[in-house]
Amino acid sequence: MIFFEHKGWNSWVAAISLHGIYSLSFLELWALSDGGYSLRILDQIDLLGDRADFVFLKALGSSKKKFRLESLKRLGWVAVDPKGWALTARGRAAADFLSFFVAISRQKRKN
């Protein structure tokens, strides 16, 4: 195991490690499943044109949204609110944590 004497390296290694964990998380898989749904819509339109089954696609999209919200609810990140869904304290903490990576990616674009 390599130990760095300069404290700056520790921060870089930690940031890169956290980014790796984030990249392999369920959020990455969620993004992939969204792409699958979008590709399915495009395939339907490409293959069937006006005969595409938009009622089925709408129902599929609704079921995916419901499943994702229920998953977030099981994690304790969202709760049912009179106006719809709301972030819980745990969900806000997760959102704040993930916003760190958004800030990093914006910083890379500026350089």
Rosetta constraint file for C-alpha pairs under 8 A:
AtomPair CA 4 CA 9 HARMONIC 6.47 0.50
AtomPair CA 4 CA 10 HARMONIC 7.05 0.50
AtomPair CA 6 CA 10 HARMONIC 7.43 0.50
AtomPair CA 7 CA 11 HARMONIC 6.94 0.50
AtomPair CA 8 CA 12 HARMONIC 6.52 0.50
AtomPair CA 9 CA 13 HARMONIC 6.08 0.50
AtomPair CA 10 CA 14 HARMONIC 6.06 0.50
AtomPair CA 11 CA 15 HARMONIC 6.05 0.50
AtomPair CA 12 CA 16 HARMONIC 6.09 0.50
AtomPair CA 13 CA 17 HARMONIC 6.02 0.50
AtomPair CA 14 CA 18 HARMONIC 6.09 0.50
AtomPair CA 15 CA 19 HARMONIC 6.09 0.50
AtomPair CA 16 CA 20 HARMONIC 6.18 0.50
AtomPair CA 17 CA 21 HARMONIC 6.31 0.50
AtomPair CA 18 CA 22 HARMONIC 6.15 0.50
AtomPair CA 19 CA 23 HARMONIC 6.03 0.50
AtomPair CA 19 CA 101 HARMONIC 7.00 0.50
AtomPair CA 20 CA 24 HARMONIC 6.34 0.50
AtomPair CA 21 CA 25 HARMONIC 6.14 0.50
AtomPair CA 22 CA 27 HARMONIC 7.65 0.50
AtomPair CA 22 CA 28 HARMONIC 7.82 0.50
AtomPair CA 23 CA 27 HARMONIC 7.70 0.50
AtomPair CA 23 CA 28 HARMONIC 6.00 0.50
AtomPair CA 24 CA 28 HARMONIC 6.09 0.50
AtomPair CA 24 CA 29 HARMONIC 7.82 0.50
AtomPair CA 25 CA 29 HARMONIC 6.96 0.50
AtomPair CA 26 CA 30 HARMONIC 6.05 0.50
AtomPair CA 27 CA 31 HARMONIC 6.28 0.50
AtomPair CA 28 CA 32 HARMONIC 6.42 0.50
AtomPair CA 29 CA 33 HARMONIC 6.25 0.50
AtomPair CA 30 CA 34 HARMONIC 6.26 0.50
AtomPair CA 31 CA 35 HARMONIC 6.40 0.50
AtomPair CA 32 CA 36 HARMONIC 6.41 0.50
AtomPair CA 33 CA 37 HARMONIC 6.41 0.50
AtomPair CA 34 CA 38 HARMONIC 6.27 0.50
AtomPair CA 35 CA 39 HARMONIC 6.01 0.50
AtomPair CA 36 CA 40 HARMONIC 6.13 0.50
AtomPair CA 37 CA 41 HARMONIC 6.45 0.50
AtomPair CA 37 CA 61 HARMONIC 7.54 0.50
AtomPair CA 38 CA 42 HARMONIC 6.37 0.50
AtomPair CA 39 CA 43 HARMONIC 6.00 0.50
AtomPair CA 40 CA 44 HARMONIC 6.17 0.50
AtomPair CA 41 CA 45 HARMONIC 6.35 0.50
AtomPair CA 41 CA 57 HARMONIC 6.92 0.50
AtomPair CA 42 CA 46 HARMONIC 5.96 0.50
AtomPair CA 43 CA 47 HARMONIC 5.87 0.50
AtomPair CA 44 CA 48 HARMONIC 5.58 0.50
AtomPair CA 44 CA 49 HARMONIC 7.05 0.50
AtomPair CA 44 CA 52 HARMONIC 5.35 0.50
AtomPair CA 44 CA 53 HARMONIC 7.37 0.50
AtomPair CA 45 CA 49 HARMONIC 4.51 0.50
AtomPair CA 45 CA 50 HARMONIC 7.16 0.50
AtomPair CA 45 CA 51 HARMONIC 7.94 0.50
AtomPair CA 45 CA 52 HARMONIC 5.64 0.50
AtomPair CA 47 CA 52 HARMONIC 7.87 0.50
AtomPair CA 48 CA 52 HARMONIC 5.01 0.50
AtomPair CA 53 CA 57 HARMONIC 6.43 0.50
AtomPair CA 54 CA 58 HARMONIC 5.95 0.50
AtomPair CA 55 CA 59 HARMONIC 6.27 0.50
AtomPair CA 56 CA 60 HARMONIC 6.10 0.50
AtomPair CA 57 CA 61 HARMONIC 6.13 0.50
AtomPair CA 58 CA 62 HARMONIC 6.21 0.50
AtomPair CA 59 CA 63 HARMONIC 6.19 0.50
AtomPair CA 60 CA 64 HARMONIC 6.24 0.50
AtomPair CA 61 CA 65 HARMONIC 6.21 0.50
AtomPair CA 62 CA 66 HARMONIC 6.13 0.50
AtomPair CA 63 CA 67 HARMONIC 6.09 0.50
AtomPair CA 64 CA 68 HARMONIC 6.19 0.50
AtomPair CA 65 CA 69 HARMONIC 6.19 0.50
AtomPair CA 66 CA 70 HARMONIC 6.11 0.50
AtomPair CA 67 CA 71 HARMONIC 6.13 0.50
AtomPair CA 68 CA 72 HARMONIC 6.27 0.50
AtomPair CA 69 CA 73 HARMONIC 6.09 0.50
AtomPair CA 69 CA 78 HARMONIC 7.63 0.50
AtomPair CA 70 CA 74 HARMONIC 6.16 0.50
AtomPair CA 71 CA 75 HARMONIC 6.35 0.50
AtomPair CA 72 CA 76 HARMONIC 6.29 0.50
AtomPair CA 72 CA 77 HARMONIC 5.33 0.50
AtomPair CA 72 CA 78 HARMONIC 5.80 0.50
AtomPair CA 73 CA 77 HARMONIC 5.78 0.50
AtomPair CA 73 CA 78 HARMONIC 4.96 0.50
AtomPair CA 73 CA 79 HARMONIC 5.91 0.50
AtomPair CA 76 CA 88 HARMONIC 6.88 0.50
AtomPair CA 76 CA 90 HARMONIC 6.54 0.50
AtomPair CA 76 CA 91 HARMONIC 6.88 0.50
AtomPair CA 77 CA 87 HARMONIC 5.84 0.50
AtomPair CA 77 CA 88 HARMONIC 5.33 0.50
AtomPair CA 77 CA 89 HARMONIC 7.38 0.50
AtomPair CA 77 CA 90 HARMONIC 5.40 0.50
AtomPair CA 77 CA 91 HARMONIC 3.69 0.50
AtomPair CA 77 CA 92 HARMONIC 7.40 0.50
AtomPair CA 77 CA 94 HARMONIC 7.72 0.50
AtomPair CA 78 CA 85 HARMONIC 6.44 0.50
AtomPair CA 78 CA 86 HARMONIC 5.40 0.50
AtomPair CA 78 CA 87 HARMONIC 4.39 0.50
AtomPair CA 78 CA 88 HARMONIC 5.17 0.50
AtomPair CA 78 CA 91 HARMONIC 6.10 0.50
AtomPair CA 79 CA 85 HARMONIC 5.73 0.50
AtomPair CA 79 CA 86 HARMONIC 5.48 0.50
AtomPair CA 79 CA 87 HARMONIC 6.42 0.50
AtomPair CA 79 CA 88 HARMONIC 6.36 0.50
AtomPair CA 80 CA 84 HARMONIC 6.01 0.50
AtomPair CA 80 CA 85 HARMONIC 4.70 0.50
AtomPair CA 80 CA 86 HARMONIC 6.36 0.50
AtomPair CA 81 CA 85 HARMONIC 5.01 0.50
AtomPair CA 81 CA 86 HARMONIC 5.82 0.50
AtomPair CA 87 CA 91 HARMONIC 5.12 0.50
AtomPair CA 87 CA 92 HARMONIC 5.90 0.50
AtomPair CA 88 CA 92 HARMONIC 6.10 0.50
AtomPair CA 89 CA 93 HARMONIC 6.20 0.50
AtomPair CA 90 CA 94 HARMONIC 6.23 0.50
AtomPair CA 91 CA 95 HARMONIC 6.10 0.50
AtomPair CA 92 CA 96 HARMONIC 6.07 0.50
AtomPair CA 93 CA 97 HARMONIC 6.10 0.50
AtomPair CA 94 CA 98 HARMONIC 6.14 0.50
AtomPair CA 95 CA 99 HARMONIC 6.05 0.50
AtomPair CA 96 CA 100 HARMONIC 6.79 0.50
AtomPair CA 97 CA 101 HARMONIC 7.66 0.50
AtomPair CA 98 CA 102 HARMONIC 6.82 0.50
AtomPair CA 99 CA 103 HARMONIC 6.21 0.50
AtomPair CA 100 CA 104 HARMONIC 6.36 0.50
AtomPair CA 101 CA 105 HARMONIC 6.21 0.50
AtomPair CA 102 CA 106 HARMONIC 6.24 0.50
AtomPair CA 103 CA 107 HARMONIC 6.19 0.50
AtomPair CA 104 CA 108 HARMONIC 6.38 0.50
AtomPair CA 105 CA 109 HARMONIC 6.57 0.50
AtomPair CA 106 CA 110 HARMONIC 6.55 0.50
AtomPair CA 107 CA 111 HARMONIC 6.73 0.50
